[in-house]
Every structure is written in structure tokens, then in C-alpha cells.
């Protein structure tokens, strides 16, 4: 489905339904103009195995309710589907580049995600605030990916004009504030800092692989980050720490 714009107001619901017993459908939504702003509800029925929203201009969820029977992906990559239903991605199509790291390509605020499969977010920068994620009733993965090996995905210093490998400064790639997840969290990032703030709860494992810094509970205001499972963090930045963090399983942190 090609959209000029894809927005859902707070009093609206957008449903994707496979009818007449059809199952195993992948629904790809490509958005061409402007950031998608989702304030209302998006749903799929059991016939949709995967729902993809691809908007190179960015996506905002604010007070939204997102419910799918199968997998879901929200991506700032360009995407296309061929005749046999295979989806391909074009990272170079991303237009919502944020050189100073202060604006986020994907933002999720005060929203609720109930996903029957795995949930993937792919964008150069992401901010997730006071939102809840339930994947496969706690057995699935919520994946945040801010890199795919492309140079343009590096969050760069301001004034670089898109060509600044040697003038890199540490900026925010992935930020999670007071987030509740029933499932595992997997974060793959580049040289921007990955950080959680104001505590949160992960009813599963936390896995972070970053070429930059990692800070668990970056803002120390007495709120605890509670991870019920294992925490496995690998980084290569100027700092790595966990404070006010409770781990129910094994804790492994390695920094280059």
C-alpha cells in the first residue's frame, strides 16, 4: 500500500484484515510524504503474519494503541515488495536524518503495543517514553536497531553536511524512559549513546550490542531499572555503567 501520508487521529482506528480464511499475509505500508503521526489505534487480524510501516520521514506514536496478531516492524528505511511477497529495504532512502541527535526519527510516547510475534523498530535514532510492549505474551523480542552498517546511519556532529566520519561526537542513538516490556529487549546500535532513564521494567532478557557508550539508568532519580532475566551488554564507547539496576539473572558487561 502506497500512502502519501499515513496518520491516525486519537478518535480513529485503522484495521488491516485478511478475510475469507486467508492467512500468512505480509502487509507493507510505504509512506512518501511527512512524518506519520499515530495518536489512535492500529490493528491486524490473525490472517496478517507481518505488518510493516515504512516511512523514511519518521514515525511518531503518541498515546497510541498498536495491536497485531503476528510480527510488526516500524522502519525509517525505504521498503518495497516484489511479486512473490518478498520485502526488500533501502537504507539510503532514509530522509529523516538528525545531525545533532536531539530530534528522533522514531518516537514512541505513552503508547501500548500488543504484538503476537516479534516487534522491530529500525531508524537512525529512537526515543521511547513511558510506553508498554507485550510480545508473544512475554516470549518474543522487542528489537531496536539504529545501525545496519551504512555510514549515513552514524549519528553525526552538527554542521557535517552528511560527510563527517572524522568529526564524530557522542550523541543519543537510543533512549528509553520508564518503559515496561513483557518480553526480551534487543538493542543494536552504532556510535551514539544507548541509555535508559527513569528506571523501567523488562520481564525478560536485555541484550545490547553497541559501538558506542551504554548507560543503564543514565538519570539517577531513585527509580529502579528492573530486568527479570539476564543482562548482556557489549559496548565500545567512552563510558559504560549500570546504576539503580536490579538484575534477576546473569549480568555481563564488556566495554572496548
Secondary structure as GFF3:
##gff-version 3
##sequence-region A 1 256
A	DSSP	beta_strand	2	3	.	.	.	ID=ss1
A	DSSP	beta_strand	13	16	.	.	.	ID=ss2
A	DSSP	beta_strand	25	31	.	.	.	ID=ss3
A	DSSP	beta_strand	36	38	.	.	.	ID=ss4
A	DSSP	beta_strand	41	44	.	.	.	ID=ss5
A	DSSP	beta_strand	48	55	.	.	.	ID=ss6
A	DSSP	beta_strand	59	62	.	.	.	ID=ss7
A	DSSP	beta_strand	65	68	.	.	.	ID=ss8
A	DSSP	beta_strand	71	75	.	.	.	ID=ss9
A	DSSP	beta_strand	78	81	.	.	.	ID=ss10
A	DSSP	beta_strand	87	90	.	.	.	ID=ss11
A	DSSP	three_ten_helix	91	93	.	.	.	ID=ss12
A	DSSP	beta_strand	106	109	.	.	.	ID=ss13
A	DSSP	beta_strand	112	115	.	.	.	ID=ss14
A	DSSP	beta_strand	119	122	.	.	.	ID=ss15
A	DSSP	beta_strand	126	129	.	.	.	ID=ss16
A	DSSP	beta_strand	132	135	.	.	.	ID=ss17
A	DSSP	three_ten_helix	136	138	.	.	.	ID=ss18
A	DSSP	beta_strand	141	145	.	.	.	ID=ss19
A	DSSP	three_ten_helix	151	153	.	.	.	ID=ss20
A	DSSP	three_ten_helix	165	167	.	.	.	ID=ss21
A	DSSP	beta_strand	172	182	.	.	.	ID=ss22
A	DSSP	beta_strand	184	189	.	.	.	ID=ss23
A	DSSP	beta_strand	193	202	.	.	.	ID=ss24
A	DSSP	beta_strand	206	210	.	.	.	ID=ss25
A	DSSP	beta_strand	214	216	.	.	.	ID=ss26
A	DSSP	beta_strand	225	227	.	.	.	ID=ss27
A	DSSP	beta_strand	231	235	.	.	.	ID=ss28
A	DSSP	beta_strand	240	242	.	.	.	ID=ss29
A	DSSP	beta_strand	245	247	.	.	.	ID=ss30
A	DSSP	beta_strand	251	255	.	.	.	ID=ss31
###
